[in-house]
Amino acid sequence: MGNLQVVSLTGGLLKLPKPLRSGSRVKLMFLTRKGSVLGAVEMLNPLSWSLQPFKFVELYDDDEERLQAAIQASLAKNRRDHGQVERFRAW
């Protein structure tokens, strides 16, 4: 079991108790506000003992749509939050 640190349409970064063998193919499921996403991923070379990147090798249509929607919602929220910071910044 691990924690998702970063995700994109092509892959992401997991925090794991110990790294998996590079090239391993595993199923990955995580929850977003738009629903669950399930995909097959290939583990890449670890960045450290606990951080390991992965790339998606298979995402079903519904899962890809949920992932895209979750990323778009996150980007929109970040833009709104940045606007709030700018509005209240002391110049």
ChimeraX attribute file (.defattr): number of C-alpha atoms within 10 A of each C-alpha:
attribute: neighborCount
match mode: 1-to-1
recipient: residues
	/A:1	9
	/A:2	12
	/A:3	12
	/A:4	18
	/A:5	12
	/A:6	11
	/A:7	15
	/A:8	13
	/A:9	13
	/A:10	12
	/A:11	16
	/A:12	17
	/A:13	20
	/A:14	21
	/A:15	19
	/A:16	17
	/A:17	12
	/A:18	14
	/A:19	19
	/A:20	17
	/A:21	13
	/A:22	14
	/A:23	12
	/A:24	11
	/A:25	17
	/A:26	15
	/A:27	12
	/A:28	16
	/A:29	12
	/A:30	12
	/A:31	13
	/A:32	12
	/A:33	11
	/A:34	15
	/A:35	13
	/A:36	13
	/A:37	19
	/A:38	18
	/A:39	17
	/A:40	17
	/A:41	22
	/A:42	19
	/A:43	23
	/A:44	18
	/A:45	14
	/A:46	20
	/A:47	11
	/A:48	11
	/A:49	12
	/A:50	14
	/A:51	19
	/A:52	23
	/A:53	22
	/A:54	24
	/A:55	19
	/A:56	19
	/A:57	14
	/A:58	15
	/A:59	17
	/A:60	11
	/A:61	9
	/A:62	13
	/A:63	18
	/A:64	16
	/A:65	15
	/A:66	19
	/A:67	25
	/A:68	15
	/A:69	16
	/A:70	19
	/A:71	17
	/A:72	12
	/A:73	14
	/A:74	13
	/A:75	12
	/A:76	12
	/A:77	12
	/A:78	12
	/A:79	12
	/A:80	12
	/A:81	12
	/A:82	11
	/A:83	12
	/A:84	11
	/A:85	11
	/A:86	11
	/A:87	9
	/A:88	8
	/A:89	8
	/A:90	6
	/A:91	4
